[in-house]
Amino acid sequence: MNKEYLGTLLAILTAVVSGISIPLNKIFVVDLDPLIFTAVRGLIIGLVFLVLTIIQKNRLKKPMKQVSWKYLLAIAIVGGSLAFAMFFSGLQLTTSGRGAFLHKTLPLFATLFAFIFLKEKIPKKQLYALLAMFAGLVIMTVSRIEPGLLWSNPQIGDFLIIGATILWALENTIARKAMIEGEHNFIVAFSRMFIGGLILFGIVGVFGRFDALIALTSSQWTNILVSSGILFCYVFFWYWSIRLINVSKASMLLLLAPVISLIVGMSWLNEPLPVLQLAGSALILIGAYFVIGIKSRLSTGV
């Protein structure tokens, strides 16, 4: 299968998984400590990717190339721990639909970071599609919502999610750089999830929250395991995608996800649906349609 086609398909699959996962995680995290929730998930998924890495290494006839540990540690700190902690703390306070669309401002920051640090070439058509998507995001977020039972402080929640999104955009750029230099996407995913999970557990220890871990009920463990399975699919599809195509293009395709989250959140959680959000959804879909056909210009030759 053509690299461009496969990478684009994987990015779209990532968007579908992301669109469903945010409303589900909104339900899961309501009665859970966000740090405990993200730390446990990180360790579970990290161990899965460790197993996949060992299997892949045994299948290869030549050793897997390794890059500087500084890249992997940066990925774990920026994307695997801090961003997750901020995102799920924010998701507790705002709606899943709003959180999903704020998270999908990631292409704005990812494109900027990729242009500056990776020297990625951004075609004019891609910039126009990005502007259309950005307009859709602006339209969807201009209407304020009143606090509710499941979204007690939307403004603070929004701020935390935007901060997490900026960190993830930076982490994606570092991950792409590591893979350009030859690191396998399984190793990158392991570093993000497992080492990031260990860092989060360290934060849990500093704040003395281990009692919350011990007190987890069977239903809470079930929610964590379900969420871990969904996140595994997201990470698996996403890192495979950005190994094949530009970060800037792949991240733009993720803007399909909030449209899905909006529908799911409205159906499952009775979240508000202002008319402006429908117009924003249409612009995002139009932008995504045009970006699918854009060929990545990989100046690195990967």
Secondary structure, DSSP 8 states (H G I E B T S, - for coil): --HHHHHHHHHHHHHHHHHHHHHHHHHHHTTS-HHHHHHHHHHHHHHHHHHHHHHHHHH-SS------HHHHHHHHHIIIIIHHHHHHHHHHHS-HHHHHHHHTTHHHHHHHHHHHHS-----HHHHHHHHHHHHHHHHHHSS-----SS-S-HHHHHHHHHHHHHHHHHHHHHHHHHHHTT--HHHHHHIIIIIHHHHHHHHHHHTT-HHHHHT--HHHHHHHHHHHHHHHHHHHHHHHHHHHS-HHHHHHHGGGHHHHHHHHHHHHH-----HHHHHHHHHHHHHHHHHHT-----TT--
